Amino acid sequence: VTAADPWTSILVPEAEQPEGPPAVWEVFHENSKTTRYATVMPNDVVAARMERMHPSLVHRGVPAVDLPPAAPVLAGAAQARRSARELDPVPIPVGDLATLLDAAYGVTAANADNGYPRPFRAVPSGGALYPLELYVAVQAAAGIDPGLHHLEPGARRLEHLDPGLTAEALAGAFVQPEVILGSAVVVLLGALFERSTFKYGERGYRFVLIEAGHVAQNLTLAATELGYASVCLGGYFDHEVDALVGLDGVTSSIVYAIAIGGRAS
Ligand SMILES: Cc1cc2nc3c(=O)[nH]c(=O)nc-3n(C[C@H](O)[C@H](O)[C@H](O)COP(=O)(O)O)c2cc1C
């Protein structure tokens, strides 16, 4: 895999590709992209709907037990985590960034027990296939140059793919540019769908999205524990973000983004 031609070496050879129309997941992925032409439901309409929702399902007439107080597991991070929309682009020390990325998708152990030798990672993965690739858009990190980086988890290395990807350029592809401009780093979760769908078919697409959630949760909990502000972002213009990262949007596409920065006082 070279920087100039990152995908061709992992693409399924044409002769081995299934014939016929695209898989449903491919059509769904395309149809669920955010574009600048989509209409957005007004906030007051959304709020009115939310007010009519029950906080949760309640089953009456069945036995129930009141739970005791919770212990502060995960260093209290699950209780303390909150999505921040005002972040401060204070430089993240490279050590903290390494800790965050290891918690998110780091290699944790060799894997020889399921006949598919991809090493285990910090999150569960259907078939231990690990379909995600982490891109890090750095705006302010002490010891790391700004621009677009890609995580090589096994080597614990950040590859500098595009020094020219500025925070301004990335911000312009998000619905809330101010959040990106306030962040020190933005972790973009890229999915290489084929790694899951070759085995699980349409269901593999589900697994990819589920696994992106695992990674994002690890990242936000670790960020909380280290004292950073963070927010998970689904509000971005897919075609634009994929183009900035250099992904084709079909074989591989950004499925989630996590902005991390200092806590705005
Ligand atoms: C899939 C997903 C997408 C989200 N996208 C955005 C987003 O684009 N912008 C934003 O400000 N918050 C986004 N959020 C954060 C939610 O608004 C937030 O989680 C929710 O308000 C609950 O608040 P909390 O995270 O502080 O508990 C997203 C959350 C999820 C799970």
The ligand as an SDF file (V2000), in Angstrom:
LIG
                    3D

 31 33  0  0  0  0  0  0  0  0999 V2000
  -24.3490    8.7950   16.0700 C   0  0  0  0  0  0  0  0  0  0  0  0
  -24.1990   10.1330   16.7580 C   0  0  0  0  0  0  0  0  0  0  0  0
  -24.0150   11.2680   16.0050 C   0  0  0  0  0  0  0  0  0  0  0  0
  -23.8590   12.5070   16.6290 C   0  0  0  0  0  0  0  0  0  0  0  0
  -23.6430   13.6120   15.8600 N   0  0  0  0  0  0  0  0  0  0  0  0
  -23.5000   14.8240   16.4600 C   0  0  0  0  0  0  0  0  0  0  0  0
  -23.2240   15.9840   15.6870 C   0  0  0  0  0  0  0  0  0  0  0  0
  -23.0520   15.9250   14.4630 O   0  0  0  0  0  0  0  0  0  0  0  0
  -23.1320   17.1650   16.3260 N   0  0  0  0  0  0  0  0  0  0  0  0
  -23.2590   17.2750   17.6760 C   0  0  0  0  0  0  0  0  0  0  0  0
  -23.1670   18.3860   18.1950 O   0  0  0  0  0  0  0  0  0  0  0  0
  -23.4810   16.1960   18.4510 N   0  0  0  0  0  0  0  0  0  0  0  0
  -23.5930   14.9630   17.8750 C   0  0  0  0  0  0  0  0  0  0  0  0
  -23.8020   13.8510   18.6430 N   0  0  0  0  0  0  0  0  0  0  0  0
  -23.8300   13.9740   20.1150 C   0  0  0  0  0  0  0  0  0  0  0  0
  -25.2720   13.9280   20.6620 C   0  0  0  0  0  0  0  0  0  0  0  0
  -25.9500   15.1250   20.3640 O   0  0  0  0  0  0  0  0  0  0  0  0
  -25.1640   13.7120   22.1930 C   0  0  0  0  0  0  0  0  0  0  0  0
  -24.5680   12.4600   22.4030 O   0  0  0  0  0  0  0  0  0  0  0  0
  -26.5110   13.7900   22.8690 C   0  0  0  0  0  0  0  0  0  0  0  0
  -27.0180   15.0980   22.8630 O   0  0  0  0  0  0  0  0  0  0  0  0
  -26.4230   13.3190   24.3210 C   0  0  0  0  0  0  0  0  0  0  0  0
  -25.5180   14.1040   25.0530 O   0  0  0  0  0  0  0  0  0  0  0  0
  -24.2100   13.5090   25.7490 P   0  0  0  0  0  0  0  0  0  0  0  0
  -23.3390   12.8900   24.6850 O   0  0  0  0  0  0  0  0  0  0  0  0
  -23.5210   14.6840   26.3900 O   0  0  0  0  0  0  0  0  0  0  0  0
  -24.5950   12.4690   26.7320 O   0  0  0  0  0  0  0  0  0  0  0  0
  -23.9100   12.5960   18.0480 C   0  0  0  0  0  0  0  0  0  0  0  0
  -24.0720   11.4300   18.7940 C   0  0  0  0  0  0  0  0  0  0  0  0
  -24.1770   10.2120   18.1720 C   0  0  0  0  0  0  0  0  0  0  0  0
  -24.3010    8.9700   19.0180 C   0  0  0  0  0  0  0  0  0  0  0  0
  1  2  1  0
  2  3  1  0
  2 30  2  0
  3  4  2  0
  4  5  1  0
  4 28  1  0
  5  6  2  0
  6  7  1  0
  6 13  1  0
  7  8  2  0
  7  9  1  0
  9 10  1  0
 10 11  2  0
 10 12  1  0
 12 13  2  0
 13 14  1  0
 14 15  1  0
 14 28  1  0
 15 16  1  0
 16 17  1  0
 16 18  1  0
 18 19  1  0
 18 20  1  0
 20 21  1  0
 20 22  1  0
 22 23  1  0
 23 24  1  0
 24 25  2  0
 24 26  1  0
 24 27  1  0
 28 29  2  0
 29 30  1  0
 30 31  1  0
M  END
$$$$
